[in-house]
Amino acid sequence: MSKSIAMDDVKEKLRVLLDYWIEHNSEHEKEFRNWADKVVPLSTEIAQQLREAAAKMASASAELMKAKQALQESKERH
């Protein structure tokens, strides 16, 4: 197997993983926000921590989307 074919396999696997990770993070972000709303009567501190976790998950997803875009652009150049 040539290096070019092996790299194509890596790129394709990464594309699939990036899609999965982005979707998975989105699901967690929504769940964190839902639980933050539910827990307010118990503790506004916990609710805020969950909202912060959701925001960080959204930030991680944004970075993964940038990686996905860069991967797409690298395919177009080669």
C-alpha positions as CSV (number, residue, x, y, z in Angstrom):
1,M,0.0,0.0,0.0
2,S,1.4,3.4,-1.0
3,K,1.7,6.3,1.4
4,S,-0.9,8.2,-0.6
5,I,-3.5,5.5,-0.3
6,A,-2.8,5.1,3.4
7,M,-3.1,8.9,3.9
8,D,-6.4,8.8,2.0
9,D,-7.6,6.2,4.5
10,V,-6.5,8.3,7.4
11,K,-8.3,11.4,6.0
12,E,-11.5,9.5,5.4
13,K,-11.5,8.0,8.9
14,L,-10.8,11.4,10.4
15,R,-13.7,12.9,8.4
16,V,-16.0,10.3,9.8
17,L,-14.7,10.8,13.3
18,L,-15.0,14.6,13.1
19,D,-18.6,14.3,12.1
20,Y,-19.3,11.9,14.9
21,W,-17.5,14.0,17.5
22,I,-19.3,17.2,16.5
23,E,-22.7,15.5,16.7
24,H,-21.8,13.7,20.0
25,N,-20.7,17.0,21.5
26,S,-23.9,18.7,20.4
27,E,-25.9,16.1,22.2
28,H,-23.9,16.5,25.4
29,E,-24.2,20.3,25.2
30,K,-28.0,20.1,24.9
31,E,-28.1,17.6,27.8
32,F,-25.9,19.8,30.0
33,R,-28.2,22.8,29.3
34,N,-31.3,20.8,30.0
35,W,-29.9,19.6,33.3
36,A,-28.8,23.1,34.2
37,D,-32.4,24.3,33.8
38,K,-33.7,21.4,36.0
39,V,-31.2,21.9,38.8
40,V,-31.7,25.6,39.3
41,P,-34.1,25.0,42.3
42,L,-31.4,22.8,43.9
43,S,-28.4,24.9,43.2
44,T,-27.7,27.9,41.0
45,E,-24.0,27.2,41.4
46,I,-24.4,23.7,39.9
47,A,-26.6,25.1,37.2
48,Q,-23.9,27.6,36.3
49,Q,-21.3,25.0,36.2
50,L,-23.4,22.9,33.9
51,R,-23.9,25.9,31.6
52,E,-20.2,26.5,31.6
53,A,-19.6,22.9,30.7
54,A,-22.1,23.3,27.8
55,A,-20.3,26.4,26.6
56,K,-16.9,24.6,26.7
57,M,-18.5,21.7,24.7
58,A,-19.7,24.2,22.1
59,S,-16.2,25.7,22.0
60,A,-14.7,22.3,21.5
61,S,-17.2,21.6,18.7
62,A,-16.3,24.9,17.0
63,E,-12.6,23.7,17.0
64,L,-13.6,20.4,15.6
65,M,-15.6,22.2,12.8
66,K,-12.5,24.2,12.0
67,A,-10.5,20.9,11.8
68,K,-13.2,19.5,9.5
69,Q,-13.0,22.5,7.2
70,A,-9.2,22.3,7.1
71,L,-9.4,18.7,6.2
72,Q,-11.8,19.5,3.4
73,E,-9.5,22.2,2.1
74,S,-6.5,19.9,2.2
75,K,-8.5,17.4,0.1
76,E,-9.2,20.1,-2.5
77,R,-5.5,21.0,-2.7
78,H,-4.4,17.5,-3.3
